Structure formats: C-alpha cells, structure tokens
C-alpha cells in the first residue's frame, strides 16, 4: 500500500507541480521493486519508477535503502526483461540482453551517516529505457578492483 501511495504521490507531484504538463506523458506507467539483501549484505531497498513514455521526459527513478555503509559508494543498475531476482544469476543481464550500459546505469546513492540512502534519477535520451523493458533492479557496491558487487536485488513490478 505504501508503494502505491508513494507512486501516486510522485505522479501527482510531477503533473501538478509543473515539471511536466499532462500532454508530456505519451503513455505513462508506474512500477516498483522491493530489493532483498544478497549474501547477507544487510542492504534492502525500495525503488519506484515513473515512465513518461517519452525519451525526452524519461524514466524517473526514486529509491530509499537501509543497511548501507556511509564509507562506501553504491550504484543502481536495471536489467533487461528476462533477468531474475534470485539465485546465482540474480540481477544479471539475460542472454538476449539488448540494453546498453547507459540504459542499465541508473545512478549513485546518497548515503547518510546512519546507513540510509536515497536515489533520485531521470533517465532521458540515450540512457532512457522503457519500464516494460526492465525485469530487475540492483544495488551494487563500487569496489576498488573489479566490477561492483551485488548487495541487493529485486523484481520490478508494473502497476496496471
């Protein structure tokens, strides 16, 4: 219920707040994900999506997380439809992935001293990806050597 209220509030804010006129939304859709910790990371998150249906106004992403280490850097990525939220291939691109790196990258988390975090991003232009093309979303910790490590993963649900 809270996800619905948050998504509804986000939509109302965007429309009535003057950021976009109602005509800017070609085919708006809303989605959300609850990300669960991976390998006992202690990190969980909730992310909501508002897809305006137009690459110029974009995919608007907003999230909250807890269990983050304020000394570390975290990013979020989205994965093509067909990706899975659990198991050894959790939050990995599926074999038939057609998303570019720019489309997969959402943004960097702002982490408070208490380990809570916020994420706010708008994906436009070449980084835009339609909500219907997203299967899962992750929180990854940026490490000194190697690829960012998966800390939390969740399936993206589209609201009718």
N, C-alpha and C positions, 0 to 999 in steps of 0.2 A: 504494500500500500504506500509506503514511504517513497518507493521508487516512482510510482505513478504520480504522486503529489509533486516530487522533485521535477520530473519530466514535464508535468503540466505547468508548474511554476516557471520553468525555463522557457517553455514555448510561449506562455503569456508575456513574460518579460521581453522576449525578443520581438514579439509582434506589437505589443502596446508600448514598449519602451522606445520605439522609434529607431531601433537598429536596422530593422527591415520593414518594408511595407508588406502587407499581405500578398501583394502581387509578386513579390520577390520569391515566394515559395512556389515552385513549379509542382512539386509532388513531395510535400514534407512527410517524413516518417520519424518515429521515435523508437529508440531501443535502449536496452540497459544490460549490464552484466554485473554479477557478483563474483569477484575473484577470490579464489581459495588459495591458501598457502601451499607451496610446493616444498617437499623435503623438509618439513618442519621449520620453515623460514620465519614463521610468526607474522608474516605480512598478509593482510587481507585488504580488499578494496571494493568500492562500488563505483561504477562508471555509467554515465548516461550519455546518450547520443541523440542529436537532433540533426537529421539530414534534410537540408532545404531542397534537395533535388536539383540543385544548380551549382556547378563547379565555381561560379563566381562568388556565391554567398556561402557555399561549403557545407562541410560536415562539422558540427560544433560538438566538442567533447568536453565533459566536465566530470571530475572524479575526486573521491576522498579515499584516503588509505590510513591504516594504522599499522604499527609494528616496524616502521622504517627506522633506520639508523641515521641520525642527523649528520653524521660524519661521512655518509656515503651518497652517491648520486644514483638516481633511479630514472628509468625511462619507461615509456609505454609504447608498445607496438600492437598493431592489429594484423590479423592473418586471414587469408582468403577463406571463403566459404568452403567447407570440407575439412578444415583444421579441427582438432579435437581438444577438449578441455582437460583431459586426464591421461594417465599412462605415460609410457616412455616417449611418446610423440606429442605431449601436451604443448600447446601454443608453438607449434612449428608449422611452417608453410606446407600445405599439402603438395603431393607430386605434381598436380596440374595448376600450381600457383601461377597467376598472371599479374600479381601486384608488383609494382616497382618498390624499391627501397623507400622512396619519398612517400608513396602511398602507405607503406607499412608503419613508418615512424609517425607517432602522434605528438610526443613532447616529453619534456623533463619535469619531474615532480618537484614542487617546492615543499621542503621538509622543515617542520617546526622542531624546536628543541625537545618536545615531548614525544616525537616519533610519529606524529600525524602528518599527513601530506595532502596537498591539493594539486590537481592537474586541470588546467584550462587551456584548450587549444581549438583553433579553427583551421581545418584543412581545406584549402582552396587551390584552384589552378591545377598544376601538375601533381600536387600532393593529395588532391581530392580523391576519395574512394566512396562509392555509394554504400550506404548501410547494408543494403541487400547483398553486397559482396564481402561482408565481414562475418567470419564464423566464430573467432575467439579473439581475446584481448589479453595482454600480459603486463605485468610489472617486472622489469629486469633491473638488476644491479649492475652498474658500469664497473668493470674490474680493470686493474692495471694492465694485465696481459690477457688477451683472448676476447671472445665475444661476451657481451653482457649475459649474466647468469639469471636464469628464470627463477623468480621468487614467488610469483602468484599468477594464476591463470583462470580465466572464466569464459563461459559460452555467452555469446551475445544473443539476446532475445529481442525480437522485434515486437513492438506493441501494435495491435491492429488499429 
